[in-house]
Every structure is written in structure tokens, then in C-alpha cells.
Amino acid sequence: MDIQVAVLCDAATDSGGKLNLLGAFDTIHAQELPAVHPFCSVALRVTFTNAEEGAHKLALHFVNDDGQSVMPSIELPVEIALPEENHFVTCNFIVNIQQLKFDAPGFYSIDLSLDGKLQSSIPLLVKHTPLQEA
């Protein structure tokens, strides 16, 4: 498994195998806490080889810097099958998340695992930036 793209963004789509991203980010500025981010997407573009054919489980774990879950884990069943003439296949995965709540500022991550083995991590920083009065 080779992760070509793993990003947190405003939105993502798959159009005929092409991954389209809008507004990739790694920092959220919250004027007040707890903060709720209304909508975001986790976009992945992953290449599998013929040695990885078969059933797998891709999991996303959104955690804070203490390793505590921020939201329930997301598990995606993945069935990899390559046509005979191909040596690899690339798959796009898009997970839309609504009303993501952050109780405190700090470092967060979205940990990506395949069959229980950590493959990658997407970092996220939540900063508390109160509105300054004029």
C-alpha cells in the first residue's frame, strides 16, 4: 500500500478516478471554545499492488495529542482486485465529516491504518484565537 495523498480539506470529490481537492488545511483558528468545525473531508489516494489483492479494512482514527478519540473511528471495508494486465490499482477514498467538535486547543491527528497497522497520520493544529476588541 502506497499512500499518494492523505489530506484534510474543505471538500473533495472523485470524478472518473481523479481526486479533486478544495482547500487543504492543517490548522483551525477557533475564536471560542469548544469549537465546532461545520464540515470537512478526509481525502485519500492509495495505490495497491497485486500482492495486496483481497479484503482489507481501512480505518481512520481522529485523536487528540493524548491519543483520546475525538469522534468514533471510521472503518471502510476495501476489496482489492486487479485486472490481469495491471500491476497496481489506485483508489480514492473520501470521508465527509460534519460538526467536528474540539473542546480544547492543541495538536490532533487523523491516524490511518490498514488491517490494524498504522500507515500514516494527518496532523491538525487547533489554535484558540479570541476576537480582539477594537
N, C-alpha and C positions, 0 to 999 in steps of 0.2 A: 504494500500500500504506500503510495506517494501522495502526500497532501500538497497540491499545487497552490490552492487558495484556501485560507481559513480566516474569515474576517467578520467583524460585527459592523453592520451598516444600517442606514435608514430603510432601505428596501432592496430586494433582489428578485430577479426573475430568471427563468430558464426558457430560452427561445430556440428550439431545434438543437439542443445540445450546447448552446452558447450561454455562458453565465453572465448576466448583466447586473452590475452593482451600482447603487446610488448612495453616495455619502458614507464612505467607510470612516469609522472613528474609533478612538481608543480612550477618550476622556469625556466625561459628562460633568458639566458645571451645574450644580444644584443651588438655587437661591435659598431654599429652605429644606429642612429635613424633618421627617422622612421625605424622600423624593420619589416620584413615580415617573418613569420614562414611558410615554404613551405607546410607542410602537418602535420595534427594531427587528432586524433579521440577522440570523447567523447564516452565512453563505459559505459553502464548502465545494471545492472542486477536487476530486480524488481520483487517482489512477490506480487501477488494479491490474496485476499480471495474470497470466493463465495459471500460475501456481496458486493463486488465491481464489480460484473458482469455488463456488459453493455458497452455503448460507452463513451469514455473519450478523453480528449485532453492533451497530454504530451507536454510541451513547454520548450525550452532551450533559455535562455536569456544571452548573453555574454556581460557583462558590466564592466566599469572601477570603481574605488573607489568612483566616484561621482554619480554612478548609470546611467551613459550615455551609450547607446548601442555602442558596438564596431563593431557589424555586425548585420544584420537583425535577428530577432528572428526566431527560427526553431520550427514549430508546427507539431507534429506527432499524427494523429488520432490512437486511440487504442481501439480495441474491445475485451473485456474480456469475455470469455465463458469457463466455467469449465465442464469437463465431470462429470456425475452424481456421480461417486465414489470418486472424488477428493475434497479436502478441500481448495486447493490452486493451483495456476499456476504461474510459473516463466517465465518471458520474458526477452530476451536480446535485447537491443537497441544499435545500433552503428551509430554514425553520423560522417562522414568524412568531414573535413574542410580543404580547400586549400587556400593558400595565405592570412593567417590571419595577419592583419596589426596592429602594435602597434605604435602610434605616440609618446608616452612618456613612461618613466619607471613608475612603480608603481604597486599597487595591483589591480587585476582584479578578476572576478569570473564568473562562469557559473552557473546561478540560474536555478534550475529545479522546474517546477510547474506542478501540475495535476489539471485540471479543474480550473485554475486560482489561486490555492492555493500553495504557496511556500512549497516545500517538502525538498529540500536540496540545498547545494551550493558547488561547486568545486572551491577551491581557486587557484589563479595563480599569481606569482610574476614575473614581468619583470624588470630585472636589466640591467642598462647601464654599460657595462664593456669594455671601449675603449681598443683597442690593444695597448700595451705598446711598445714603440720603444726601441731597444737594445742600 
